[in-house]
């Protein structure tokens, strides 16, 4: 059975392109003539919608006559619509259109937030990584404005080691057209002090990305007691405790 939503999609899509005043600007000043054209447009749109629901032919005229515009008609209560002659299908279509319009104009959070600082990224990832029992490495790929493109797990290992291959980071960054990367990994020991191998891997990944003009902005280490940067001097950490993290096994010399 054909749904109301499906009939709306076919009916409206099939009629809007060729409808009256299809090329009329919606931002032009509303002179009396323009207001008349807008009223004709609204009446025509409403007729198209209601005809899909097989409502009475003159219902659009009554509704526009009552409120003057399609937007005002959408604000009518179901009871008032019923009093003006709308049947159940007509009321359902107007309710569906009302919900669709509300969804379109509702502010939404950006799907690619800007990562403005290491602390902001830690706040995002700390709940996901701080209590893991094995080391996990994530690569956060950013565009030229430091907006998030992707946040991906690139390695999982043991309680004290997670192997990482710079060539894979470079390959994925190129696939995503990223301009910058931030590495993030956890220390299951709870202490975030970067190990010597953490700093060495930072240098290797940074050098590999630099060959394709992509920046490694930072390499963050998360532990239950805080976080630190493996790309900064060892004293620049967010906790005073000393790490007991062991160095990961040596990586191959090649990318």
C-alpha angles and dihedrals in degrees: 000000000000113000125226090242091053092049090050092051094050096039097047096039091049095050110033097071093059099032127119116288091005091155096044113125114244091205099053118114111274104244117174089264091049091048089053091051090047090052090051091049093050092047091050093048092049092048090052092050095046094044088060087058091046091238122163112294099239097045093100091056091051093048095046089045090053098049107011100228142045091245091055091047089056088058093058116111119245089247093055091046088053091049090053092054105268113150125214093272092050092049090048092052093048090048091050092049090048090054092046092052091047090052093050095052097040112110112243133192113259113264090217105047120194114250101218101173143006089252091058091053092047090052088055097047104030095086090050098047114021097081100039114128093216132044115267126186122206129189116210111202118205136186125231090279092051092251115152115260099168141344109205138173106237100173141014122187143151134310092285108018141046117179116227130191116206093204090063091052090051092047093050093045090055091048090054095041088235121176096197142016135205119198118211128183137164135231110219088203087074095238117109100201106130116241124225090259090051089057093044091051089050090056093047096049091045091052092047093050092046090063088068096037095255118134127226099215097186147332110225125197117203125199132165090257096051142294139277140186120248087195094060132068111287094250093060098086133127097234134052095217122102120241124240091197114139123224116261118242115276116276125225114275093235124076 
